[in-house]
Amino acid sequence: MNEYLIPANSKKSMLYFGLFNRTDLIIFGIGLGVSLLLLMALPVDELLFAILAISPGIITGVLVIPIPNYHNVRTIIMLAYEFYTTRQQYVWKGWCFGHGEEDKEQIHK
């Protein structure tokens, strides 16, 4: 039997409030700060300006909200961007591995 037990919440202990890392808090803080500045600068008695003023806070909140199986939405966006922008290299090692061009040359000699 294993002698080492890893608690289920061991990764959560590395996060602030058990949910956020430092980058998430910085992004969310900047979004809230911009929203507060816009609330002071724009006439929020009109609905359009009120929505415009609170949108940075809402957008950054959605980006850092925790979701199952991933850390947050920002992580999914970063992983999808990395997947679609980097060249994927799949190395074939099946039953016919090694039967490429060099083998054809040896057969025809």
C-alpha positions in Angstrom: 0.0 0.0 0.0 1.2 3.5 -0.7 2.7 5.4 2.2 2.2 8.8 0.7 -1.2 10.4 0.6 -1.8 13.6 -1.3 -4.8 15.6 -0.1 -7.4 16.3 -2.8 -7.1 20.1 -2.2 -3.3 20.3 -2.3 -3.3 22.5 -5.4 -5.9 24.8 -3.9 -3.5 25.6 -1.1 -1.2 27.3 -3.6 -4.0 29.7 -4.8 -5.3 32.8 -3.1 -8.7 32.2 -1.5 -8.3 28.7 -2.9 -9.5 29.9 -6.3 -7.1 32.5 -7.9 -3.4 32.8 -8.7 -1.6 36.2 -8.7 -2.1 36.8 -12.4 -5.9 36.3 -12.0 -6.1 38.8 -9.1 -4.0 41.4 -11.0 -6.3 41.0 -14.1 -9.4 41.2 -12.1 -8.1 44.2 -10.0 -7.2 46.1 -13.2 -10.7 45.4 -14.6 -12.4 46.6 -11.4 -10.2 49.7 -11.3 -11.0 50.6 -14.9 -14.7 50.1 -14.1 -14.5 52.4 -11.1 -12.7 55.0 -13.1 -15.3 54.8 -15.9 -18.2 55.0 -13.3 -16.7 58.2 -12.0 -16.0 59.7 -15.5 -19.1 58.7 -17.5 -22.7 59.8 -16.9 -24.1 56.5 -15.6 -27.7 57.8 -15.5 -28.0 56.5 -19.1 -28.1 52.7 -19.5 -25.6 52.6 -22.4 -22.9 54.4 -20.4 -23.6 52.3 -17.3 -23.1 49.1 -19.2 -20.0 50.5 -20.8 -18.6 51.5 -17.4 -19.1 48.1 -15.7 -18.1 46.0 -18.8 -14.3 45.8 -17.9 -15.1 44.4 -14.5 -17.6 41.9 -15.9 -15.3 40.8 -18.7 -12.3 40.3 -16.4 -14.6 38.6 -13.8 -15.7 36.1 -16.5 -12.1 35.5 -17.5 -11.0 34.5 -14.0 -14.1 32.7 -12.8 -13.2 29.1 -11.8 -14.8 26.3 -13.9 -14.6 22.5 -13.6 -11.6 20.6 -15.1 -9.7 23.9 -15.9 -8.4 26.6 -13.6 -10.5 29.3 -15.3 -11.8 30.6 -18.6 -8.5 32.4 -19.2 -6.7 29.1 -19.1 -9.0 27.6 -21.7 -8.5 30.5 -24.0 -4.7 30.3 -23.6 -4.7 26.6 -24.3 -6.9 26.9 -27.3 -4.7 29.7 -28.7 -1.6 27.7 -28.2 -3.1 24.6 -29.8 -4.3 26.4 -32.9 -1.2 28.6 -33.4 1.6 26.1 -32.8 2.5 23.4 -35.3 1.4 20.1 -34.0 3.9 17.3 -34.6 2.7 13.8 -34.4 5.3 11.1 -34.6 4.0 7.9 -36.1 5.2 4.8 -34.4 2.8 2.2 -35.5 3.3 -1.3 -37.0 4.7 0.1 -40.2 7.1 2.5 -38.6 10.3 2.6 -40.7 8.7 1.7 -44.0 9.2 5.1 -45.6 11.2 6.4 -48.5 14.5 4.9 -47.3 13.0 1.4 -47.3 11.6 1.8 -50.8 15.1 2.7 -52.0 16.5 -0.5 -50.4 13.8 -2.7 -52.0 14.4 -1.3 -55.5 18.2 -1.9 -55.4 
